[in-house]
Amino acid sequence: MRLVVSLLLILLFALPGAARAEMLEGEALWNALRQGGHVVLFRHAIAPGGGDPANFRLGDCSTQRTLSEEGRQQARAIGAAFRQREVPISRVLASRWCRSTETAELAFGNVEPFPAIDSFFQDRARGPGQTEAARVRIQTFEGPGNLMMVSHQVNITALTDIFPASGEGVVLRPLPDNPKGFAIVGRLGAWN
């Protein structure tokens, strides 16, 4: 019996910090967000298709995959859920891709561009550097309120190993002393 308990303890402590975190759901997750000090990584709202067109140009939305009307409604619903539950938001960072910026603006209002969470889907060589810069930003967030980061599936998966749906949020608790930089607290979705 001691051997089994010892092996279980070894396995528990061998798991990364993010994997050991207690996952919250429903009102427990919203209550945690009302306390502040969290980072929510959102995948942009519904934008039909995948990747970007060959003529993609940063700053020119006519060359990019953009939100559908359903995506715009989804983004507004995200913001309404946060306002209805009186979740404090201290800052909103977004990828410079139009679909992420528009999601952030429709949901939360004022948005700051943050290149570390720009999509690297078409250029995977940029992934490790951007992921590390995003991890540092998450790890050093202290509040007050919560930090919203609106990005892309590829970025969120690189950070968390989660493949989020369009408009889904992954709630993180920064852990300054943890090599991962955070613990995954829960997931938010089903806005419409």
C-alpha positions in Angstrom: 0.0 0.0 0.0 2.8 2.4 0.9 4.4 1.8 -2.6 1.1 2.7 -4.3 0.7 5.9 -2.2 4.3 6.8 -2.9 3.9 6.3 -6.6 0.8 8.4 -6.7 2.5 11.2 -4.8 5.5 11.1 -7.2 3.1 11.3 -10.2 1.1 14.1 -8.7 4.3 16.2 -8.1 5.7 15.3 -11.5 2.7 16.9 -13.3 3.1 20.5 -14.4 1.6 23.1 -12.2 -1.1 23.9 -14.7 -2.3 20.3 -14.8 -2.7 20.2 -11.0 -4.9 23.2 -10.7 -8.5 22.8 -9.5 -10.8 23.4 -12.5 -13.7 25.7 -11.7 -17.0 25.8 -13.5 -20.2 27.9 -13.6 -20.7 30.4 -10.8 -17.5 29.3 -9.0 -15.5 30.4 -12.0 -17.4 33.7 -12.3 -16.9 34.3 -8.5 -13.1 33.8 -9.0 -13.1 36.3 -11.8 -15.0 38.8 -9.7 -12.1 38.6 -7.2 -9.6 39.7 -10.0 -6.1 38.7 -10.6 -6.8 36.4 -13.5 -5.9 36.4 -17.2 -8.5 35.2 -19.7 -7.1 34.0 -23.0 -9.9 34.3 -25.6 -9.9 32.8 -29.1 -11.4 35.4 -31.4 -15.1 35.0 -32.1 -16.5 33.1 -35.1 -14.6 34.0 -38.3 -15.4 31.4 -41.0 -12.5 29.6 -42.7 -9.0 28.8 -41.5 -5.7 30.7 -41.6 -5.4 33.8 -43.7 -5.6 34.5 -47.5 -2.4 34.6 -49.5 -2.8 38.4 -49.9 -3.0 39.0 -46.1 -1.7 42.3 -45.0 -1.6 43.4 -41.4 -3.7 46.6 -40.9 -5.9 45.9 -44.0 -9.0 44.0 -42.9 -10.1 43.5 -46.5 -7.2 41.1 -47.0 -8.0 39.1 -43.8 -10.4 36.5 -42.6 -12.9 38.5 -40.5 -15.8 38.0 -38.1 -19.1 36.9 -39.5 -22.3 38.5 -38.2 -22.6 35.5 -35.9 -19.1 36.2 -34.7 -20.0 39.8 -33.9 -23.0 38.7 -31.9 -20.8 36.2 -30.1 -18.3 38.9 -29.2 -21.1 41.2 -27.9 -22.5 38.3 -25.8 -19.0 37.8 -24.3 -18.9 41.4 -23.1 -22.5 41.3 -21.9 -21.7 38.2 -19.7 -18.8 40.0 -18.1 -20.8 43.2 -17.5 -23.8 41.3 -16.2 -21.7 39.5 -13.7 -19.7 42.6 -12.7 -16.3 41.1 -13.5 -13.6 43.8 -13.2 -11.4 44.2 -16.2 -8.2 46.2 -15.9 -6.8 45.8 -19.4 -7.6 44.3 -22.8 -4.8 43.1 -25.1 -5.5 41.8 -28.6 -3.7 40.3 -31.5 -3.3 42.9 -34.3 -5.3 40.6 -36.7 -8.7 42.3 -37.4 -10.8 39.3 -36.2 -9.1 39.5 -32.7 -9.2 43.3 -32.4 -12.8 43.4 -33.5 -13.7 40.7 -31.0 -12.0 42.6 -28.2 -13.6 45.9 -29.1 -17.1 44.5 -29.4 -16.8 42.6 -26.1 -14.8 45.0 -23.9 -14.3 48.4 -25.6 -10.8 49.8 -25.3 -8.1 47.5 -26.7 -4.3 47.6 -26.8 -2.4 45.7 -29.6 -0.1 43.1 -28.2 2.1 41.5 -31.0 3.1 38.5 -28.8 -0.4 37.1 -29.3 -0.5 37.7 -33.1 -1.3 34.5 -35.0 1.8 32.5 -36.0 -0.3 29.9 -37.9 1.3 30.8 -41.2 4.8 31.2 -39.8 5.5 28.6 -37.0 9.1 29.8 -36.6 7.7 32.9 -34.7 5.8 30.6 -32.3 8.3 30.0 -29.5 9.4 33.6 -29.1 5.8 34.9 -29.1 4.7 32.1 -26.7 7.4 33.0 -24.3 6.6 36.7 -24.4 2.9 36.0 -23.8 3.8 33.6 -21.0 5.9 36.3 -19.3 3.0 38.8 -19.6 0.6 36.3 -18.1 3.0 35.3 -15.3 3.7 38.9 -14.2 0.0 40.1 -14.2 -1.0 41.2 -10.7 -4.3 43.0 -11.2 -6.3 44.8 -10.0 -9.1 43.4 -12.0 -8.5 40.8 -14.8 -6.5 40.9 -17.9 -8.3 39.9 -21.2 -6.1 38.7 -24.0 -7.9 38.0 -27.4 -5.8 35.9 -29.7 -5.9 32.8 -31.9 -6.3 29.0 -31.4 -2.6 28.3 -32.3 -1.4 30.7 -29.6 -3.7 29.5 -26.9 -2.9 25.8 -27.7 0.9 26.6 -27.6 0.5 28.1 -24.1 -2.1 25.7 -22.5 -2.4 22.6 -24.7 -6.1 23.4 -25.0 -7.8 23.7 -28.4 -10.4 26.4 -27.8 -13.6 26.9 -29.8 -14.2 30.3 -31.4 -15.0 32.8 -28.7 -14.0 30.4 -25.9 -11.9 31.7 -23.0 -9.3 29.9 -20.9 -9.0 31.4 -17.4 -5.5 31.4 -16.0 -4.2 32.3 -12.5 -0.7 33.8 -12.8 2.0 32.0 -10.8 5.2 34.1 -10.7 7.3 31.3 -9.2 6.0 28.5 -11.5 8.1 27.6 -14.6 4.8 27.4 -16.6 3.9 30.8 -15.3 0.2 30.1 -14.5 -2.4 27.5 -13.5 -5.4 26.8 -15.7 -8.5 27.7 -13.6 -11.4 27.0 -16.0 -12.9 27.6 -19.4 -15.7 30.0 -20.5 -17.9 29.5 -23.6 -21.4 28.9 -25.0 -22.1 32.6 -25.4 -25.0 32.3 -27.8 
